[in-house]
Amino acid sequence: MLERAHLAGLLAFGLFLGLFEGPAEIACGFSLLTFFLTRRLHGATFSAIELGLLVWPISGSFGAPGREHALVLDRRSRYRRVPVTNPAPPSPSGTDGPLEVPLVDLAELWADDRVELDRRILEIIDRAAFVGGPSVQGFERAFAEYLGVSDCVGVASGTDALELALRSCGLAPEAEVLVPAFTFVATVEAVRLAGARPRLVDVSAETGLIDLEDAEAALTERTRAIVPVHLYGQMAPMPRLMALAKHRGLRLIEDAAQAHGARQGGAGAGSVGDLAAFSFYPTKNLGGIGDGGAIVTRDLELAARARLLANHGRTEDGTHALSGRNSRLDALQAVALALRLQRLDTENELRRHAARRYAELLGDLGGLGLPAVMEPSAHVFHLYVVRTEARDALAAHLRRHRIGHAVHYRSPIHLMPAHRDLGYEEGAFPRAEQLAREVLALPMHPRIRPEQQEHVASIIRAFWGAGT
């Protein structure tokens, strides 16, 4: 009876530990093991039920079949057993297994900074300074200094950054803003959210950047601003756009969401226009661990207005001077971005190396158009986008061979259902429409290995029946 009571007590103790953050199986298992070994030394035999009670907690402690576990020391110095899962990356439609070469490898990008990132995140938690505070202010100063501008206002996303930059300019309702017809939809969304009306402009057939002649032809008496998009990592033709904007008294607001660290004639993306908007989405050249964005400018008055708009129009004395809203960069993103900023120039150079390698591997394929680069040392290759009339067939071929790829963008703005009300018909912007039919992004990130690019190239060459 005493042994049975001992056993019941041990089981109850183990279950108690399990309810309060301890691995019940470990505590219970070792206690039971000691109990049964003691019995065995005294010549006792075990029933099947007793053997099961011995095996269950021990096997549970060190992982059930098909499942790994790890002991984690939490912030209160208690160990907890947590499952360790390693799910395979999602496969492209119609394939089995993980991608052989992913479009971008975010885990690899963070590998070298992981320990320091974890330390900084724990510091944020210890200080409980999640919104604003020294981490956000420090990153804003560092990014402004990197760009050579007067101020940086951290916000919640790149879309917010562009909308608030436009609102900071005080545009009248239904003022027209020139926007390229070939861009991510957020560019146009931001214009509309700011209360203005997008006036679309066709793009260069070679680069996809806003076409200067078309922009000039699109100007009307209602035009108040131009939003050039620095597409795929290459800056729009800023000197001529600046001259046009100055001549017509227009605001120039850079959409620099894809151009962190890009340059043109010595000037960096984000430092040329009246204001610029950046996105810190994780896949960007300067990406965080979630959403984030920033408005940058040399004009301190515009910066102050943007900061007010991003914080409910609230001044330092608590007065709400403007009708704004809530769009703030959080401290967790700021510490992550500060780490990545230190590597930005190095990683951009690695992207350029990878782009040159693709050019060597694919440059002789007649059916494939490589990126048109205006200034090789200034492009930062956020995306490596090729062009072919056989885009959809090539994409299916890459999918079958588990090669990551993407289409940026499948539709020009004027043919999207959400923006049909702008009044443009099919054929209005033929170069933008052609790009949407032909563009295809290949794997590109700073850690892509030469053998991965060679594999991608061999699969592409096989599509055209070309040897390596």
N, C-alpha and C positions, 0 to 999 in steps of 0.2 A: 504493500500500500504506500509506503514511504517513497519508493522509487517512482510509482505512478504519479504521486503528488509532485515529486521533483520534476518529472517530465512535463506535467501540465503547467507548472510554474515557469519552466524555461520557455515553453511555447508562447505563453502569455507575454513574457518579457520581450521575446523577439518581435511579436506582433506590435507591442507598444512602441518599440524602437522604430518599426517601420512606419508608424503613423507620424512620427516626429523626426523626419529627415534622415534617419539612419537606415542603412541597408539591413533590413530585418533578417535576411537570409544569412548574412555573415555572422551576426551576433548569435542567432539561434543555431546556426550550423556548427560553429566551434563549441558552443556549450553542449549541444547534443553529442558531438563527437567525443568530447571529454567524458560525458556521462556513460556512453555506450562502451568506450574503451575500458573504463573502470569496471563496468559490469563484466566485460569479457575476461579481464584479469582474474575475476572471482569465479570464472567457470560458467557464467550464464550464457544462454543461447538467445538468438533474436528471432522474433516473429517477422513475417513478411511486412506487416504494417509498420513495425519498428524500423526495419531496414529502409522502407520508403520514407519514413520521417527523417532518417539520417541522410539519405541521398538528396531529397528535395531541396532543403535549404542550401546545401553545398553547391549543387548544380545551378540553382538560381543565382547564387552569389557571383559565379564566374561566367554567367552568360547562358541563356537558354539557346537551344539549337537555332542557328541561323541569325543570331542577334549578338552583337558585341556590346560590352558595357565598359564604363570607365568610372573610377572613383574621382569625384570632383570636390575640392575643398572650397566651400562657399565663404562668403564674407564674414560669417560668424564662426569660422574655424570648425565647421562640422563637415564630415564627409557624407556625400550623397552619391548613390549609384544612379547614373543616368545612361540611357541608351545612346550608343554611338552609331549613327547611320551614315552611310556613304552612298546616297542614291546616284545612279548614273545620270549624266546630263540628258535632257530630253532629246530624243532622236528626231531628225526631220521626218516629215510625213512620208510613209512608205518605206522606211528603213528599220532595221533592228540594231540595237546596241548603241553605245555612245558615239559621239562625233569623233572621227579620227583627227580632224583639225577644226577647232572651234573658231567662230568668227572673232570672238574676243575671249580672253581667259582672265576673268577678274580675280580668281583665287591666286593665280600666278602673279598678277600685278601687285597684290598686297603681301606676298610671301615674305619679302625682306623687311617689311615694316610692321609685321603682325605683333611682335612682342611689344614694341614701343606704342603701337596703337592701343593695345589692351591696357597698357599702363596709363596712358592719357585718358582713356575712357573711365577707368576706375577713379582717377583723380576728379573727373567731372562729377561722378556719382558721390564721392566723398564730400565734395564741396557743395553738392546739390545746386550747382549753377548751370541749369539746363538751358535757360533762355537768356541771350545776351551775355554780359559779363566779360571777363578778361580774355577768354578763349576766342570769342567772336571778334572782339575789338582787335586782338592781336593779329588774327587772320586778315581782317579788313585792312589794317595798316600794311601788312606784308604784301598783300596782293596789289594794293595801290602803288606801293613802292616798286614792285616788280614791273608793273605796267607803265610807270612814270606818269601817273595821274594824281590829282589832288585828293580824291576821296573814293571810297568804296563802300557801298551800302549792301550788306548781306540780306537776302530775302529768301523766300521759301522755295522758289523754283525759277528756271529760266523764263518760263512763260510769264510769271509774275514780274520778273525783272524788266521784260520788254514792255508789258502793259504799264507798269508804274513809271518807267522812263518816259513813255509817251504822255502819260497824265501829268508828269512833272513839267512838261512843256506848255501846259495850259491850252491845249488844242480846243477850238470851238466845236460844238456838236456838229457832226457830219462833215468836219474838215477832211480833205482827201490826203491820204498818205500813200506814196508810191511804194509798192512791194513787188518783188519778183514773183512771177507766176509759178516758178519751180522752186519750192522750198518746203520745209516741214510745216504742217498746218498751224502750228503754234504761232508762227510769225503773223499770220492773218488773224488768228483768234485774238491775239493781243491788241491789234489795231482796233478790232471791233469792240473788245471789252473796254477799251479806253474811250469809246464813244465816237471814234472816227470811222471813215469809210475807206476801205482798201481800194486803191486804183492799181490794177495789175499791169506789169511790164514784162515783156518777153526777155529771154536770157541769151547769153552767148551760146552758140551751138557747140563750141569747143570746151568751154569751162563750166557752163551752167551758171555763171555769175551774171548779175544784172547787166543788161545791155544799155550803154550810155545813150545811144541815139534814140532808142525806144523810150528811155526815161525822159529825155528832153521833149520828145514828141507828145508824151502823155501828160505833161504839165498843163494845168488849167488855173483859172483865177482862184479856185478853191483849194489848191494844193498847198499844204503847210509843212510837210515833212517827207523825207525819203528814208526808207529802212533798207539799206543794202545788207544782204546775207553773205557772210564769209563761208562759202559752201565747202564741205568736206575737209576743211583745214586750210583753205586758200582764201586770201583776202580779196574782196571786190576792188575794182579800180578806184581807190579812194582819192588820189589827187584830183582827178577830173570830176568826181562826184562832189568833192569839197568846193571846187571852183563853181560848179553849177549851183550848189546850194547857196553859196555866198552871193552869187549874182542874182538869184531869185528871192533871197531872204528866207530860205527854208531851214528847218532843223534837220540835222543829219544824225540818225540814231543807228548805230551799228548793231546788227544781230550777230554777235560773236560766239554763239553757243557752241560752234564746232571749231573754234580757232584759237584756243588757249596757247599763247606763245608764238602764233604766226606773226610774220613781219612783212613789211612792204616798204622798200626804199629806206630802211632803217627805223621806220615807225611800227610800233606793235599794234596788233589788233586790240581795239578797245581804247586806244589813246588818240584817235584821229578825229572822230565825230564829236558832236556836242555831248552825247552820252553813248554808252554801250551797255548791252545786256549779255550776261554770261549765264550758262547753265552748268551746274555741277552734278548732273545725272551720273551715276556710277560708270557708265561706259565712255564718258568724255575724256579727253586728254588730261584734264584736271577734274577728276571725278571723286565724289565722296562715297559714303556708305548709305546713301539714301538720296532724297531730293534736296536740291538747294540751288541758289542762284545769286547773282550780284549785279548791281548797277554801278558803273564806274563813270567818272567824269572829271574834267579839269575845272568845272564851274561849281564853286562852293555853294552858290545859291540854289542851283538845280539839285545838288546833292542834299542840301538841307530839306528841300521840298520833297524829294523822293523818300528821305528818311521819315518825314512826318506822315506821308501817305501810307508807308508800310507799317505804321504803328498807330492806326486809328486817328491820325492827325494830331497826336498828343504832343504837346510841348513839354519842356523840362519842368514847368511849374504846374503841370497837370491840366492845363487848358487844352481843349480840343479845337484847334484852330482851323482844321480842314476836315472834310468828310473823307476819311481814309479807310483802311481795313487792316486785317492782321496778316502780315507776310514777313516772317522773320527767319533768319538762318539760325538753326539751333547749335548749341555748343558742341554736341557730338560730331556734327558735320564739320564744324570749324577746326577741331583738332585733327580730324582726318585729312582735311584739305591742306592744312598747314604742313603736314608730313609730305603729302604728294607734291606740293608746290616746290619743295626742295629738290625734287627729282624731275621736274617738268622739262627743263631744257635738255637734260640727258636723255629722257625718254622720247622727246620729240626727235632728237638726232637718231635714236634707234629706229624710229618710225621711218625716217628718211632713208636710212640704210636698207630697211626692208623694202621700201618702195623701189629703190635702185635695183635690188635683187630681183623683184618681180619683173622689172623692165628688161633685165638681162635674160630672164627665163622665158618671157612671153612676147618680147618685142618683135619677133619675126612672124607672128601669126597674122595672116592677112585679114581674117574675119573678126579680129578682136581689137578694139580701140583702147589704148591705155590712157591714163589721166593726162590732160593737157596742163603742164606746169609752167606758169609764167615766170617764177623766180625760184629755182630749185632749192636754194638755201633757206627759203622763207616758208614754204609749204610744210604743214605739220601733220598731214595725212591722218586726220581723225578717222577717215574712211578711205579705203583704196577701191575706187569705183572704176570698173571697166565698162565698155559699151559694145554691144553686138546686136544685130538684127535678130539673132537666134537666142535672145536672152532667156526666154522661158524654157526652151529646150536645153540650154546649157545649165540653167538652174536645176532642172529635173535630173540631169546627168550628175551634177555635183551632189544632189540629194541622195541619189542611189549609192554614191561612193562615200557618204557620210562626211562631206566637206561643208563646213559652215558657210553661209552666204546670206545676203539680204538685198532687198530692193529699196533704195532710197532715191526717188519716191515713185510709187506705182501710178499716181495720178497727179497731174498739175492741179493747182488750186481751183481754177475755174470750172473743172469738170467734176469736182467733188459735190455730192448732193448737198452738203451743208452750206456750200457757197455758190450754188447756182443762182441765188437771188441777186448776185452782183451783176447779172445780166450779160455775161459773156457766153458765146456759143463755141462749140467745137470748131477748131481751126483758127480761133482768135490769136493763139500764141503757138505757132507751129513748132518752134524750136523747143519750147518747154514740153509740148506733147510728144515730140520725137524722143527726147531724153527719157521721159516716163516709160516709153516702150522699150528702151535699150539698156538702161543702167543696171549694174549688178555689182554689189560690194563683195570683195573677197576677204578672207581672214587677214586681219591687220591689228597688231598691238605691239608694244615695245618688246615683249618677251617671245615673240614668234621666232622659232628656230629655223635656220637655213634648210634643214632636212624637211621640215613641215612645208615650207614654201616650195621646195623641189617636188614634194608629193602633190601639192595642189596644182603646180604647173604641169606635172605629168598627166594628171587626170584631165586637165583642160586641153592639153595637146592631143590626148587620146580622143577627145570629142571631135576634133577636126582631122583625126587620123594622122597627126604629125608625130614624128619621133622626138625623143628627148635629145 
